[in-house]
Amino acid sequence: MTADRSTNLQTGSAMQEKRTYSVQEIADILQISKSRAYALCRESCFKTVKIGKYVRISKASFDAWLDRTEQ
């Protein structure tokens, strides 16, 4: 891969907005343990998807849930 193409790929991926969070990211945002973040996922507080052994949380539904809980 040429340097120009590599730069374009990196720039393109940086421009894409993140659509999901990992459980660890949710735990970090909320300043809670990872096990508590998994519990919130099981309680269906926000939309999740399981990809193999990984759980991903919809950014839009998490952000909406967070907005509701802050009010």
PDB file of N, H, CA, C and O in Angstrom:
ATOM      1  N   MET A   1       0.854  -1.171   0.000  1.00  0.00           N
ATOM      2  CA  MET A   1       0.000   0.000   0.000  1.00  0.00           C
ATOM      3  C   MET A   1       0.897   1.229   0.000  1.00  0.00           C
ATOM      4  O   MET A   1       1.895   1.288   0.717  1.00  0.00           O
ATOM      5  N   THR A   2       0.531   2.190  -0.800  1.00  0.00           N
ATOM      6  H   THR A   2      -0.280   2.142  -1.383  1.00  0.00           H
ATOM      7  CA  THR A   2       1.326   3.409  -0.869  1.00  0.00           C
ATOM      8  C   THR A   2       1.027   4.295   0.326  1.00  0.00           C
ATOM      9  O   THR A   2       0.005   4.139   0.994  1.00  0.00           O
ATOM     10  N   ALA A   3       1.927   5.220   0.583  1.00  0.00           N
ATOM     11  H   ALA A   3       2.757   5.347   0.040  1.00  0.00           H
ATOM     12  CA  ALA A   3       1.758   6.136   1.716  1.00  0.00           C
ATOM     13  C   ALA A   3       0.505   6.986   1.541  1.00  0.00           C
ATOM     14  O   ALA A   3      -0.212   7.245   2.507  1.00  0.00           O
ATOM     15  N   ASP A   4       0.235   7.429   0.286  1.00  0.00           N
ATOM     16  H   ASP A   4       0.818   7.218  -0.499  1.00  0.00           H
ATOM     17  CA  ASP A   4      -0.941   8.261   0.034  1.00  0.00           C
ATOM     18  C   ASP A   4      -2.230   7.505   0.332  1.00  0.00           C
ATOM     19  O   ASP A   4      -3.149   8.039   0.953  1.00  0.00           O
ATOM     20  N   ARG A   5      -2.283   6.257  -0.121  1.00  0.00           N
ATOM     21  H   ARG A   5      -1.536   5.823  -0.626  1.00  0.00           H
ATOM     22  CA  ARG A   5      -3.491   5.464   0.097  1.00  0.00           C
ATOM     23  C   ARG A   5      -3.674   5.162   1.586  1.00  0.00           C
ATOM     24  O   ARG A   5      -4.794   5.199   2.096  1.00  0.00           O
ATOM     25  N   SER A   6      -2.593   4.869   2.270  1.00  0.00           N
ATOM     26  H   SER A   6      -1.683   4.839   1.856  1.00  0.00           H
ATOM     27  CA  SER A   6      -2.658   4.602   3.706  1.00  0.00           C
ATOM     28  C   SER A   6      -3.198   5.816   4.452  1.00  0.00           C
ATOM     29  O   SER A   6      -4.025   5.678   5.354  1.00  0.00           O
ATOM     30  N   THR A   7      -2.736   6.990   4.080  1.00  0.00           N
ATOM     31  H   THR A   7      -2.065   7.101   3.347  1.00  0.00           H
ATOM     32  CA  THR A   7      -3.200   8.225   4.707  1.00  0.00           C
ATOM     33  C   THR A   7      -4.687   8.423   4.455  1.00  0.00           C
ATOM     34  O   THR A   7      -5.424   8.807   5.363  1.00  0.00           O
ATOM     35  N   ASN A   8      -5.137   8.164   3.223  1.00  0.00           N
ATOM     36  H   ASN A   8      -4.539   7.852   2.485  1.00  0.00           H
ATOM     37  CA  ASN A   8      -6.549   8.315   2.893  1.00  0.00           C
ATOM     38  C   ASN A   8      -7.414   7.351   3.692  1.00  0.00           C
ATOM     39  O   ASN A   8      -8.495   7.727   4.146  1.00  0.00           O
ATOM     40  N   LEU A   9      -6.957   6.120   3.869  1.00  0.00           N
ATOM     41  H   LEU A   9      -6.079   5.815   3.500  1.00  0.00           H
ATOM     42  CA  LEU A   9      -7.719   5.148   4.642  1.00  0.00           C
ATOM     43  C   LEU A   9      -7.828   5.576   6.096  1.00  0.00           C
ATOM     44  O   LEU A   9      -8.894   5.458   6.701  1.00  0.00           O
ATOM     45  N   GLN A  10      -6.745   6.067   6.654  1.00  0.00           N
ATOM     46  H   GLN A  10      -5.879   6.163   6.163  1.00  0.00           H
ATOM     47  CA  GLN A  10      -6.763   6.502   8.043  1.00  0.00           C
ATOM     48  C   GLN A  10      -7.670   7.713   8.212  1.00  0.00           C
ATOM     49  O   GLN A  10      -8.426   7.794   9.180  1.00  0.00           O
ATOM     50  N   THR A  11      -7.600   8.640   7.289  1.00  0.00           N
ATOM     51  H   THR A  11      -6.986   8.574   6.502  1.00  0.00           H
ATOM     52  CA  THR A  11      -8.436   9.833   7.351  1.00  0.00           C
ATOM     53  C   THR A  11      -9.900   9.456   7.203  1.00  0.00           C
ATOM     54  O   THR A  11     -10.749   9.977   7.926  1.00  0.00           O
ATOM     55  N   GLY A  12     -10.207   8.556   6.275  1.00  0.00           N
ATOM     56  H   GLY A  12      -9.517   8.133   5.687  1.00  0.00           H
ATOM     57  CA  GLY A  12     -11.584   8.127   6.061  1.00  0.00           C
ATOM     58  C   GLY A  12     -12.163   7.448   7.272  1.00  0.00           C
ATOM     59  O   GLY A  12     -13.311   7.708   7.634  1.00  0.00           O
ATOM     60  N   SER A  13     -11.401   6.582   7.911  1.00  0.00           N
ATOM     61  H   SER A  13     -10.469   6.371   7.617  1.00  0.00           H
ATOM     62  CA  SER A  13     -11.927   5.884   9.080  1.00  0.00           C
ATOM     63  C   SER A  13     -12.072   6.829  10.267  1.00  0.00           C
ATOM     64  O   SER A  13     -12.957   6.645  11.101  1.00  0.00           O
ATOM     65  N   ALA A  14     -11.214   7.831  10.347  1.00  0.00           N
ATOM     66  H   ALA A  14     -10.494   7.980   9.668  1.00  0.00           H
ATOM     67  CA  ALA A  14     -11.310   8.792  11.444  1.00  0.00           C
ATOM     68  C   ALA A  14     -12.545   9.671  11.280  1.00  0.00           C
ATOM     69  O   ALA A  14     -13.087  10.170  12.266  1.00  0.00           O
ATOM     70  N   MET A  15     -12.993   9.862  10.039  1.00  0.00           N
ATOM     71  H   MET A  15     -12.553   9.456   9.238  1.00  0.00           H
ATOM     72  CA  MET A  15     -14.133  10.719   9.770  1.00  0.00           C
ATOM     73  C   MET A  15     -15.457  10.018  10.081  1.00  0.00           C
ATOM     74  O   MET A  15     -16.462  10.683  10.331  1.00  0.00           O
ATOM     75  N   GLN A  16     -15.467   8.673  10.068  1.00  0.00           N
ATOM     76  H   GLN A  16     -14.650   8.133   9.865  1.00  0.00           H
ATOM     77  CA  GLN A  16     -16.694   7.951  10.356  1.00  0.00           C
ATOM     78  C   GLN A  16     -17.036   8.087  11.833  1.00  0.00           C
ATOM     79  O   GLN A  16     -16.184   7.909  12.703  1.00  0.00           O
ATOM     80  N   GLU A  17     -18.285   8.402  12.094  1.00  0.00           N
ATOM     81  H   GLU A  17     -18.977   8.547  11.387  1.00  0.00           H
ATOM     82  CA  GLU A  17     -18.719   8.518  13.484  1.00  0.00           C
ATOM     83  C   GLU A  17     -18.954   7.126  14.047  1.00  0.00           C
ATOM     84  O   GLU A  17     -19.492   6.249  13.372  1.00  0.00           O
ATOM     85  N   LYS A  18     -18.548   6.943  15.272  1.00  0.00           N
ATOM     86  H   LYS A  18     -18.111   7.656  15.820  1.00  0.00           H
ATOM     87  CA  LYS A  18     -18.718   5.671  15.951  1.00  0.00           C
ATOM     88  C   LYS A  18     -20.201   5.429  16.214  1.00  0.00           C
ATOM     89  O   LYS A  18     -20.889   6.314  16.722  1.00  0.00           O
ATOM     90  N   ARG A  19     -20.708   4.228  15.870  1.00  0.00           N
ATOM     91  H   ARG A  19     -20.149   3.509  15.457  1.00  0.00           H
ATOM     92  CA  ARG A  19     -22.128   3.926  16.036  1.00  0.00           C
ATOM     93  C   ARG A  19     -22.409   3.007  17.212  1.00  0.00           C
ATOM     94  O   ARG A  19     -23.558   2.857  17.626  1.00  0.00           O
ATOM     95  N   THR A  20     -21.362   2.391  17.754  1.00  0.00           N
ATOM     96  H   THR A  20     -20.428   2.513  17.418  1.00  0.00           H
ATOM     97  CA  THR A  20     -21.548   1.498  18.895  1.00  0.00           C
ATOM     98  C   THR A  20     -20.480   1.736  19.949  1.00  0.00           C
ATOM     99  O   THR A  20     -19.409   2.273  19.669  1.00  0.00           O
ATOM    100  N   TYR A  21     -20.799   1.324  21.161  1.00  0.00           N
ATOM    101  H   TYR A  21     -21.670   0.888  21.389  1.00  0.00           H
ATOM    102  CA  TYR A  21     -19.843   1.329  22.263  1.00  0.00           C
ATOM    103  C   TYR A  21     -19.588  -0.110  22.688  1.00  0.00           C
ATOM    104  O   TYR A  21     -20.443  -0.978  22.511  1.00  0.00           O
ATOM    105  N   SER A  22     -18.428  -0.355  23.241  1.00  0.00           N
ATOM    106  H   SER A  22     -17.734   0.350  23.384  1.00  0.00           H
ATOM    107  CA  SER A  22     -18.161  -1.637  23.886  1.00  0.00           C
ATOM    108  C   SER A  22     -18.643  -1.542  25.331  1.00  0.00           C
ATOM    109  O   SER A  22     -18.919  -0.451  25.831  1.00  0.00           O
ATOM    110  N   VAL A  23     -18.740  -2.683  25.990  1.00  0.00           N
ATOM    111  H   VAL A  23     -18.516  -3.569  25.584  1.00  0.00           H
ATOM    112  CA  VAL A  23     -19.143  -2.691  27.396  1.00  0.00           C
ATOM    113  C   VAL A  23     -18.128  -1.915  28.232  1.00  0.00           C
ATOM    114  O   VAL A  23     -18.503  -1.190  29.152  1.00  0.00           O
ATOM    115  N   GLN A  24     -16.850  -2.067  27.914  1.00  0.00           N
ATOM    116  H   GLN A  24     -16.545  -2.656  27.166  1.00  0.00           H
ATOM    117  CA  GLN A  24     -15.817  -1.344  28.657  1.00  0.00           C
ATOM    118  C   GLN A  24     -15.972   0.165  28.491  1.00  0.00           C
ATOM    119  O   GLN A  24     -15.783   0.916  29.448  1.00  0.00           O
ATOM    120  N   GLU A  25     -16.315   0.616  27.278  1.00  0.00           N
ATOM    121  H   GLU A  25     -16.469   0.006  26.501  1.00  0.00           H
ATOM    122  CA  GLU A  25     -16.518   2.052  27.053  1.00  0.00           C
ATOM    123  C   GLU A  25     -17.706   2.576  27.868  1.00  0.00           C
ATOM    124  O   GLU A  25     -17.646   3.673  28.422  1.00  0.00           O
ATOM    125  N   ILE A  26     -18.783   1.788  27.937  1.00  0.00           N
ATOM    126  H   ILE A  26     -18.831   0.897  27.487  1.00  0.00           H
ATOM    127  CA  ILE A  26     -19.944   2.173  28.742  1.00  0.00           C
ATOM    128  C   ILE A  26     -19.540   2.278  30.213  1.00  0.00           C
ATOM    129  O   ILE A  26     -19.908   3.228  30.904  1.00  0.00           O
ATOM    130  N   ALA A  27     -18.780   1.288  30.676  1.00  0.00           N
ATOM    131  H   ALA A  27     -18.482   0.516  30.114  1.00  0.00           H
ATOM    132  CA  ALA A  27     -18.315   1.299  32.066  1.00  0.00           C
ATOM    133  C   ALA A  27     -17.468   2.539  32.338  1.00  0.00           C
ATOM    134  O   ALA A  27     -17.611   3.176  33.381  1.00  0.00           O
ATOM    135  N   ASP A  28     -16.592   2.878  31.404  1.00  0.00           N
ATOM    136  H   ASP A  28     -16.477   2.361  30.556  1.00  0.00           H
ATOM    137  CA  ASP A  28     -15.739   4.061  31.566  1.00  0.00           C
ATOM    138  C   ASP A  28     -16.562   5.352  31.581  1.00  0.00           C
ATOM    139  O   ASP A  28     -16.318   6.235  32.403  1.00  0.00           O
ATOM    140  N   ILE A  29     -17.526   5.459  30.680  1.00  0.00           N
ATOM    141  H   ILE A  29     -17.724   4.742  30.012  1.00  0.00           H
ATOM    142  CA  ILE A  29     -18.361   6.661  30.597  1.00  0.00           C
ATOM    143  C   ILE A  29     -19.145   6.860  31.891  1.00  0.00           C
ATOM    144  O   ILE A  29     -19.237   7.973  32.408  1.00  0.00           O
ATOM    145  N   LEU A  30     -19.705   5.771  32.404  1.00  0.00           N
ATOM    146  H   LEU A  30     -19.630   4.866  31.983  1.00  0.00           H
ATOM    147  CA  LEU A  30     -20.548   5.850  33.600  1.00  0.00           C
ATOM    148  C   LEU A  30     -19.759   5.738  34.898  1.00  0.00           C
ATOM    149  O   LEU A  30     -20.306   5.920  35.985  1.00  0.00           O
ATOM    150  N   GLN A  31     -18.481   5.442  34.775  1.00  0.00           N
ATOM    151  H   GLN A  31     -18.037   5.295  33.891  1.00  0.00           H
ATOM    152  CA  GLN A  31     -17.603   5.242  35.937  1.00  0.00           C
ATOM    153  C   GLN A  31     -18.158   4.160  36.858  1.00  0.00           C
ATOM    154  O   GLN A  31     -18.299   4.346  38.067  1.00  0.00           O
ATOM    155  N   ILE A  32     -18.470   3.010  36.232  1.00  0.00           N
ATOM    156  H   ILE A  32     -18.355   2.858  35.251  1.00  0.00           H
ATOM    157  CA  ILE A  32     -18.954   1.839  36.958  1.00  0.00           C
ATOM    158  C   ILE A  32     -18.094   0.647  36.571  1.00  0.00           C
ATOM    159  O   ILE A  32     -17.266   0.737  35.665  1.00  0.00           O
ATOM    160  N   SER A  33     -18.291  -0.460  37.255  1.00  0.00           N
ATOM    161  H   SER A  33     -18.963  -0.534  37.992  1.00  0.00           H
ATOM    162  CA  SER A  33     -17.527  -1.664  36.927  1.00  0.00           C
ATOM    163  C   SER A  33     -18.043  -2.271  35.624  1.00  0.00           C
ATOM    164  O   SER A  33     -19.168  -2.011  35.198  1.00  0.00           O
ATOM    165  N   LYS A  34     -17.203  -3.073  35.016  1.00  0.00           N
ATOM    166  H   LYS A  34     -16.289  -3.284  35.362  1.00  0.00           H
ATOM    167  CA  LYS A  34     -17.579  -3.737  33.778  1.00  0.00           C
ATOM    168  C   LYS A  34     -18.740  -4.707  34.029  1.00  0.00           C
ATOM    169  O   LYS A  34     -19.620  -4.854  33.180  1.00  0.00           O
ATOM    170  N   SER A  35     -18.745  -5.363  35.183  1.00  0.00           N
ATOM    171  H   SER A  35     -18.031  -5.244  35.873  1.00  0.00           H
ATOM    172  CA  SER A  35     -19.838  -6.295  35.486  1.00  0.00           C
ATOM    173  C   SER A  35     -21.166  -5.550  35.649  1.00  0.00           C
ATOM    174  O   SER A  35     -22.211  -6.069  35.256  1.00  0.00           O
ATOM    175  N   ARG A  36     -21.142  -4.355  36.218  1.00  0.00           N
ATOM    176  H   ARG A  36     -20.294  -3.934  36.537  1.00  0.00           H
ATOM    177  CA  ARG A  36     -22.367  -3.548  36.331  1.00  0.00           C
ATOM    178  C   ARG A  36     -22.825  -3.086  34.953  1.00  0.00           C
ATOM    179  O   ARG A  36     -24.027  -3.013  34.696  1.00  0.00           O
ATOM    180  N   ALA A  37     -21.886  -2.772  34.067  1.00  0.00           N
ATOM    181  H   ALA A  37     -20.910  -2.831  34.277  1.00  0.00           H
ATOM    182  CA  ALA A  37     -22.240  -2.386  32.696  1.00  0.00           C
ATOM    183  C   ALA A  37     -22.915  -3.555  31.976  1.00  0.00           C
ATOM    184  O   ALA A  37     -23.889  -3.357  31.251  1.00  0.00           O
ATOM    185  N   TYR A  38     -22.397  -4.778  32.175  1.00  0.00           N
ATOM    186  H   TYR A  38     -21.605  -4.939  32.765  1.00  0.00           H
ATOM    187  CA  TYR A  38     -23.044  -5.964  31.598  1.00  0.00           C
ATOM    188  C   TYR A  38     -24.454  -6.131  32.162  1.00  0.00           C
ATOM    189  O   TYR A  38     -25.376  -6.494  31.432  1.00  0.00           O
ATOM    190  N   ALA A  39     -24.622  -5.867  33.455  1.00  0.00           N
ATOM    191  H   ALA A  39     -23.873  -5.572  34.048  1.00  0.00           H
ATOM    192  CA  ALA A  39     -25.944  -5.974  34.079  1.00  0.00           C
ATOM    193  C   ALA A  39     -26.922  -4.992  33.438  1.00  0.00           C
ATOM    194  O   ALA A  39     -28.075  -5.346  33.193  1.00  0.00           O
ATOM    195  N   LEU A  40     -26.484  -3.776  33.167  1.00  0.00           N
ATOM    196  H   LEU A  40     -25.547  -3.489  33.366  1.00  0.00           H
ATOM    197  CA  LEU A  40     -27.344  -2.797  32.493  1.00  0.00           C
ATOM    198  C   LEU A  40     -27.744  -3.299  31.110  1.00  0.00           C
ATOM    199  O   LEU A  40     -28.880  -3.097  30.680  1.00  0.00           O
ATOM    200  N   CYS A  41     -26.823  -3.949  30.418  1.00  0.00           N
ATOM    201  H   CYS A  41     -25.901  -4.113  30.768  1.00  0.00           H
ATOM    202  CA  CYS A  41     -27.130  -4.515  29.099  1.00  0.00           C
ATOM    203  C   CYS A  41     -28.196  -5.600  29.222  1.00  0.00           C
ATOM    204  O   CYS A  41     -29.119  -5.658  28.410  1.00  0.00           O
ATOM    205  N   ARG A  42     -28.075  -6.454  30.229  1.00  0.00           N
ATOM    206  H   ARG A  42     -27.325  -6.407  30.889  1.00  0.00           H
ATOM    207  CA  ARG A  42     -29.056  -7.526  30.440  1.00  0.00           C
ATOM    208  C   ARG A  42     -30.423  -6.967  30.823  1.00  0.00           C
ATOM    209  O   ARG A  42     -31.448  -7.573  30.512  1.00  0.00           O
ATOM    210  N   GLU A  43     -30.447  -5.827  31.490  1.00  0.00           N
ATOM    211  H   GLU A  43     -29.614  -5.335  31.743  1.00  0.00           H
ATOM    212  CA  GLU A  43     -31.707  -5.192  31.894  1.00  0.00           C
ATOM    213  C   GLU A  43     -32.389  -4.478  30.731  1.00  0.00           C
ATOM    214  O   GLU A  43     -33.457  -3.891  30.908  1.00  0.00           O
ATOM    215  N   SER A  44     -31.792  -4.520  29.560  1.00  0.00           N
ATOM    216  H   SER A  44     -30.924  -4.997  29.417  1.00  0.00           H
ATOM    217  CA  SER A  44     -32.339  -3.890  28.348  1.00  0.00           C
ATOM    218  C   SER A  44     -32.557  -2.399  28.518  1.00  0.00           C
ATOM    219  O   SER A  44     -33.552  -1.850  28.045  1.00  0.00           O
ATOM    220  N   CYS A  45     -31.630  -1.752  29.189  1.00  0.00           N
ATOM    221  H   CYS A  45     -30.822  -2.198  29.573  1.00  0.00           H
ATOM    222  CA  CYS A  45     -31.707  -0.295  29.340  1.00  0.00           C
ATOM    223  C   CYS A  45     -31.511   0.407  27.999  1.00  0.00           C
ATOM    224  O   CYS A  45     -32.016   1.509  27.788  1.00  0.00           O
ATOM    225  N   PHE A  46     -30.777  -0.235  27.100  1.00  0.00           N
ATOM    226  H   PHE A  46     -30.366  -1.131  27.272  1.00  0.00           H
ATOM    227  CA  PHE A  46     -30.503   0.313  25.779  1.00  0.00           C
ATOM    228  C   PHE A  46     -30.305  -0.849  24.820  1.00  0.00           C
ATOM    229  O   PHE A  46     -30.137  -1.993  25.243  1.00  0.00           O
ATOM    230  N   LYS A  47     -30.324  -0.554  23.532  1.00  0.00           N
ATOM    231  H   LYS A  47     -30.460   0.375  23.188  1.00  0.00           H
ATOM    232  CA  LYS A  47     -30.211  -1.597  22.512  1.00  0.00           C
ATOM    233  C   LYS A  47     -28.794  -2.152  22.458  1.00  0.00           C
ATOM    234  O   LYS A  47     -27.811  -1.411  22.440  1.00  0.00           O
ATOM    235  N   THR A  48     -28.722  -3.475  22.434  1.00  0.00           N
ATOM    236  H   THR A  48     -29.520  -4.077  22.449  1.00  0.00           H
ATOM    237  CA  THR A  48     -27.427  -4.144  22.331  1.00  0.00           C
ATOM    238  C   THR A  48     -27.474  -5.163  21.206  1.00  0.00           C
ATOM    239  O   THR A  48     -28.543  -5.601  20.782  1.00  0.00           O
ATOM    240  N   VAL A  49     -26.309  -5.524  20.739  1.00  0.00           N
ATOM    241  H   VAL A  49     -25.440  -5.169  21.084  1.00  0.00           H
ATOM    242  CA  VAL A  49     -26.181  -6.596  19.761  1.00  0.00           C
ATOM    243  C   VAL A  49     -24.989  -7.443  20.180  1.00  0.00           C
ATOM    244  O   VAL A  49     -23.953  -6.919  20.587  1.00  0.00           O
ATOM    245  N   LYS A  50     -25.147  -8.753  20.076  1.00  0.00           N
ATOM    246  H   LYS A  50     -25.989  -9.179  19.745  1.00  0.00           H
ATOM    247  CA  LYS A  50     -24.055  -9.650  20.420  1.00  0.00           C
ATOM    248  C   LYS A  50     -23.413 -10.122  19.121  1.00  0.00           C
ATOM    249  O   LYS A  50     -24.087 -10.652  18.238  1.00  0.00           O
ATOM    250  N   ILE A  51     -22.116  -9.925  19.020  1.00  0.00           N
ATOM    251  H   ILE A  51     -21.569  -9.495  19.737  1.00  0.00           H
ATOM    252  CA  ILE A  51     -21.352 -10.340  17.845  1.00  0.00           C
ATOM    253  C   ILE A  51     -20.334 -11.354  18.338  1.00  0.00           C
ATOM    254  O   ILE A  51     -19.300 -10.990  18.899  1.00  0.00           O
ATOM    255  N   GLY A  52     -20.632 -12.625  18.126  1.00  0.00           N
ATOM    256  H   GLY A  52     -21.472 -12.921  17.670  1.00  0.00           H
ATOM    257  CA  GLY A  52     -19.778 -13.662  18.687  1.00  0.00           C
ATOM    258  C   GLY A  52     -19.841 -13.580  20.198  1.00  0.00           C
ATOM    259  O   GLY A  52     -20.922 -13.642  20.783  1.00  0.00           O
ATOM    260  N   LYS A  53     -18.694 -13.441  20.826  1.00  0.00           N
ATOM    261  H   LYS A  53     -17.816 -13.390  20.350  1.00  0.00           H
ATOM    262  CA  LYS A  53     -18.673 -13.321  22.286  1.00  0.00           C
ATOM    263  C   LYS A  53     -18.697 -11.874  22.763  1.00  0.00           C
ATOM    264  O   LYS A  53     -18.661 -11.620  23.967  1.00  0.00           O
ATOM    265  N   TYR A  54     -18.757 -10.931  21.841  1.00  0.00           N
ATOM    266  H   TYR A  54     -18.787 -11.137  20.863  1.00  0.00           H
ATOM    267  CA  TYR A  54     -18.710  -9.510  22.187  1.00  0.00           C
ATOM    268  C   TYR A  54     -20.102  -8.886  22.194  1.00  0.00           C
ATOM    269  O   TYR A  54     -20.954  -9.236  21.378  1.00  0.00           O
ATOM    270  N   VAL A  55     -20.319  -7.971  23.114  1.00  0.00           N
ATOM    271  H   VAL A  55     -19.627  -7.687  23.777  1.00  0.00           H
ATOM    272  CA  VAL A  55     -21.563  -7.205  23.178  1.00  0.00           C
ATOM    273  C   VAL A  55     -21.247  -5.782  22.746  1.00  0.00           C
ATOM    274  O   VAL A  55     -20.289  -5.178  23.227  1.00  0.00           O
ATOM    275  N   ARG A  56     -22.047  -5.256  21.847  1.00  0.00           N
ATOM    276  H   ARG A  56     -22.826  -5.747  21.457  1.00  0.00           H
ATOM    277  CA  ARG A  56     -21.914  -3.871  21.416  1.00  0.00           C
ATOM    278  C   ARG A  56     -23.214  -3.155  21.730  1.00  0.00           C
ATOM    279  O   ARG A  56     -24.299  -3.721  21.602  1.00  0.00           O
ATOM    280  N   ILE A  57     -23.090  -1.912  22.139  1.00  0.00           N
ATOM    281  H   ILE A  57     -22.208  -1.451  22.243  1.00  0.00           H
ATOM    282  CA  ILE A  57     -24.236  -1.110  22.550  1.00  0.00           C
ATOM    283  C   ILE A  57     -24.446   0.000  21.532  1.00  0.00           C
ATOM    284  O   ILE A  57     -23.505   0.701  21.160  1.00  0.00           O
ATOM    285  N   SER A  58     -25.690   0.154  21.084  1.00  0.00           N
ATOM    286  H   SER A  58     -26.454  -0.415  21.387  1.00  0.00           H
ATOM    287  CA  SER A  58     -26.027   1.224  20.150  1.00  0.00           C
ATOM    288  C   SER A  58     -25.734   2.571  20.794  1.00  0.00           C
ATOM    289  O   SER A  58     -26.245   2.875  21.872  1.00  0.00           O
ATOM    290  N   LYS A  59     -24.917   3.367  20.139  1.00  0.00           N
ATOM    291  H   LYS A  59     -24.502   3.120  19.264  1.00  0.00           H
ATOM    292  CA  LYS A  59     -24.568   4.691  20.664  1.00  0.00           C
ATOM    293  C   LYS A  59     -25.820   5.557  20.790  1.00  0.00           C
ATOM    294  O   LYS A  59     -26.002   6.250  21.792  1.00  0.00           O
ATOM    295  N   ALA A  60     -26.673   5.517  19.782  1.00  0.00           N
ATOM    296  H   ALA A  60     -26.525   4.955  18.968  1.00  0.00           H
ATOM    297  CA  ALA A  60     -27.883   6.350  19.794  1.00  0.00           C
ATOM    298  C   ALA A  60     -28.796   5.980  20.960  1.00  0.00           C
ATOM    299  O   ALA A  60     -29.296   6.860  21.661  1.00  0.00           O
ATOM    300  N   SER A  61     -29.013   4.681  21.169  1.00  0.00           N
ATOM    301  H   SER A  61     -28.606   3.966  20.600  1.00  0.00           H
ATOM    302  CA  SER A  61     -29.914   4.288  22.257  1.00  0.00           C
ATOM    303  C   SER A  61     -29.270   4.524  23.620  1.00  0.00           C
ATOM    304  O   SER A  61     -29.966   4.874  24.573  1.00  0.00           O
ATOM    305  N   PHE A  62     -27.954   4.340  23.729  1.00  0.00           N
ATOM    306  H   PHE A  62     -27.389   4.057  22.955  1.00  0.00           H
ATOM    307  CA  PHE A  62     -27.277   4.617  24.994  1.00  0.00           C
ATOM    308  C   PHE A  62     -27.341   6.105  25.315  1.00  0.00           C
ATOM    309  O   PHE A  62     -27.649   6.489  26.443  1.00  0.00           O
ATOM    310  N   ASP A  63     -27.050   6.942  24.320  1.00  0.00           N
ATOM    311  H   ASP A  63     -26.800   6.631  23.403  1.00  0.00           H
ATOM    312  CA  ASP A  63     -27.084   8.392  24.541  1.00  0.00           C
ATOM    313  C   ASP A  63     -28.486   8.859  24.935  1.00  0.00           C
ATOM    314  O   ASP A  63     -28.633   9.723  25.800  1.00  0.00           O
ATOM    315  N   ALA A  64     -29.528   8.282  24.295  1.00  0.00           N
ATOM    316  H   ALA A  64     -29.409   7.580  23.592  1.00  0.00           H
ATOM    317  CA  ALA A  64     -30.909   8.635  24.639  1.00  0.00           C
ATOM    318  C   ALA A  64     -31.228   8.193  26.066  1.00  0.00           C
ATOM    319  O   ALA A  64     -31.854   8.938  26.820  1.00  0.00           O
ATOM    320  N   TRP A  65     -30.802   6.984  26.442  1.00  0.00           N
ATOM    321  H   TRP A  65     -30.294   6.378  25.830  1.00  0.00           H
ATOM    322  CA  TRP A  65     -31.015   6.490  27.808  1.00  0.00           C
ATOM    323  C   TRP A  65     -30.317   7.396  28.816  1.00  0.00           C
ATOM    324  O   TRP A  65     -30.886   7.733  29.854  1.00  0.00           O
ATOM    325  N   LEU A  66     -29.090   7.786  28.509  1.00  0.00           N
ATOM    326  H   LEU A  66     -28.628   7.512  27.666  1.00  0.00           H
ATOM    327  CA  LEU A  66     -28.325   8.644  29.410  1.00  0.00           C
ATOM    328  C   LEU A  66     -29.007  10.001  29.576  1.00  0.00           C
ATOM    329  O   LEU A  66     -29.070  10.538  30.682  1.00  0.00           O
ATOM    330  N   ASP A  67     -29.517  10.549  28.476  1.00  0.00           N
ATOM    331  H   ASP A  67     -29.466  10.113  27.578  1.00  0.00           H
ATOM    332  CA  ASP A  67     -30.240  11.825  28.546  1.00  0.00           C
ATOM    333  C   ASP A  67     -31.479  11.703  29.437  1.00  0.00           C
ATOM    334  O   ASP A  67     -31.773  12.607  30.220  1.00  0.00           O
ATOM    335  N   ARG A  68     -32.204  10.585  29.318  1.00  0.00           N
ATOM    336  H   ARG A  68     -31.965   9.851  28.682  1.00  0.00           H
ATOM    337  CA  ARG A  68     -33.408  10.379  30.140  1.00  0.00           C
ATOM    338  C   ARG A  68     -33.057  10.245  31.616  1.00  0.00           C
ATOM    339  O   ARG A  68     -33.790  10.742  32.471  1.00  0.00           O
ATOM    340  N   THR A  69     -31.956   9.585  31.926  1.00  0.00           N
ATOM    341  H   THR A  69     -31.361   9.181  31.231  1.00  0.00           H
ATOM    342  CA  THR A  69     -31.603   9.353  33.328  1.00  0.00           C
ATOM    343  C   THR A  69     -31.027  10.600  33.983  1.00  0.00           C
ATOM    344  O   THR A  69     -31.041  10.709  35.209  1.00  0.00           O
ATOM    345  N   GLU A  70     -30.520  11.544  33.193  1.00  0.00           N
ATOM    346  H   GLU A  70     -30.508  11.455  32.197  1.00  0.00           H
ATOM    347  CA  GLU A  70     -29.938  12.768  33.748  1.00  0.00           C
ATOM    348  C   GLU A  70     -30.995  13.805  34.088  1.00  0.00           C
ATOM    349  O   GLU A  70     -30.704  14.774  34.789  1.00  0.00           O
ATOM    350  N   GLN A  71     -32.211  13.619  33.605  1.00  0.00           N
ATOM    351  H   GLN A  71     -32.447  12.831  33.036  1.00  0.00           H
ATOM    352  CA  GLN A  71     -33.269  14.612  33.836  1.00  0.00           C
ATOM    353  C   GLN A  71     -33.907  14.445  35.180  1.00  0.00           C
ATOM    354  O   GLN A  71     -34.814  15.199  35.531  1.00  0.00           O
TER     355      GLN A  71
END
